[in-house]
């Protein structure tokens, strides 16, 4: 089978999602340059891919300021979660708080601080990107600089899940932040013990809704569209710095069950 000029054929690719990179080399006045374009490809059968539809990459760098922290955190890192592809990218944080992520696709990313003890991200500001809560939106290629502040998320919320007037074990307890679509890292989750007790720690200050969902472990608990119908049945909670709250929460049956049919719109 003949292949058209300027065409590359790749055979034997199993179905799935792939990152495709196309690097173009050029030479002008004896100086060589290259550019690359990237796109996510869903392979289900034979087909064509237009490499010009890919996007150029962005480069992220920045600093993390650790409030009230004595000494460096040698294993601390930032995790970037892509809304578009679902991929995770890790950027180690140096002893002076610097980090680099040299090649990322434009798009929306949730940022989480890892291996930092009881420290969590308190605020994010950006040059070259938009920030909404704990989410950064990168519109196109170029350099993005982030300034992050991490503080002790030392709030704690504990209590008992009740079904009627009896403790309920095995419920999914989830603390949902305000604007959940842009604050994925602020979610906290636990499973109630056999005596109905639960504990949520390292909670950052802010406004939340507390939910206890029966048999909810297969639920997309961080998906705002899924949570939308549950939130009116939750309990509002306001967490302050250093809060220690005890709350008894009524359980909510999983939607689609006899006790709680799925809502209709």
Secondary structure, DSSP 8 states (H G I E B T S, - for coil): ----TT--------SEEEEEEEEEEEEETTEEEEEEEEEEEEESSS----GGGSB-EEEEEEEEEETT--S--TT-EEEEEETTT--EEEEE--TTSEEEEEEEESEEEEEEEES-TTEEEEEEEEESSEEETTEEEE-SSEEEEEEEEEEE--EEEEEEEEETTEE-SS-EEEEEESSGGG-GGG-EEEE--TTSEEEEEEE-SEEEEEEEETT-TTS-TT-HHHHHHHHTTSEEEEE-TT-EEEEEEE-B--TTBTTB-----
